[in-house]
């Protein structure tokens, strides 16, 4: 069983946050392929979702936000409210962020709209 330290939200160093964001994305990808294991990690998933929204709304580098938007998208398959919040954040930031952010955001928005159909 994977357990995340309770304080991982308190990490402030950009390189460390980027690494944690990538690990969270890989964890979400793992659980997406093994949905029967999600129940074991409910607390961790909740923690990642909360921290992910904090990272999306704060002044972090693009890589952190890109990893996080993918993570939130994957967890949104089970927590549909995430899509509503994520769409608002992505649409509001499209005009202020880099091309890389915009490209990934548009892909995520397209995936969300495809799932809703």
N, C-alpha and C positions, 0 to 999 in steps of 0.2 A: 504494500500500500504506500502511495506517495503522500507525504504530508508536507505542507508548506509552513514555514515559520509564521507565526502570528504577526510578526512585525515587518513583514516584507513590504507593506505599504509605506513604511517609514524610510525606505531607502531613498536617498536624495542624489547620490552621485549618478550623473547621466549614463555613464558606461554600465554601471551596475543595474540601473533601471532598465536599460536596453536589454541586458542579458536576462533579467527576470521576465520582461515582457515577451521575449522569445521563448523562454521556458513555458510560460503560460499559454502561448500559442500552440506549442508542441503538445502540451497537456490537453488542450481543447481538441486538437486533431486526434490524439490518442482516444479520448473519450467519444469522439464522433464515430470512430470505427468500432468501439466496444461499448455501445450504449447500456448494456447490462451492468456495467461497472459504475455508472453515474451515481447510483444511490450511495455507494461507499464514500463518495467525495462531495456530498452536498455542501458541507461547511466550506471546503476549499473552493468550490465553484462560486458560492455566494461571495466569498472574500475576493476572488479574482474579478467578478463582475463589478463589485463596488469600487475596487481599486482601478479597474479598467476605465470606468467612467471618470474617476478622478484624473487619471492620466490623460484622457481625451480632452478634458476641459482645462487642463493646466498647460503651462509653457514648457513642453517637452519637445525634443527633436522629432523629426518626421518618422524615423524608423520605429520609435516607441509607439507612436500613434498608429502606424500601419500594422504592426504586430497586434496591437490592442484591438483595432477595429475588426480584424480577422477573428480574434478570440471571441469578442462579443458577438459577432455574427454566428459563430458556431454554437455558442451557448444560447443564443436567441432561438434556436430550433426547439428548445425545451421551455424557454421562458420568453414567450412571444412579446411581452411588454418591452423587452430589450430593443426590438426592432423599431418601435415607435420612438424611443429616446435616441437611439443611434442615428436614425434618419434625420432627426432634427439637428443633431450635432454636426453630422457630415454635410448637410445642406448649408448650414450656417457658416461653415469653415471653408467651403469650396473656393470662395473668392479671395481668401486671405492666405491660403497655404500654397505649398510648392506644387509643381506639376506631378511629381511622384505621389504625393498625398491625394491630389485630385483624381489621378488615374485609378488608384486603389479604391478611393471613396466611391467613384462612379461604378466600379465593378461590384462593390458590396451593395450599393443601392439597387443595381440591376438584379443581383441575386435575391435581395429581399423582395423586390417586386415580382420576380419569377415565382418565389415560394408562395406568395399571397394569391397568385392566380390559380 
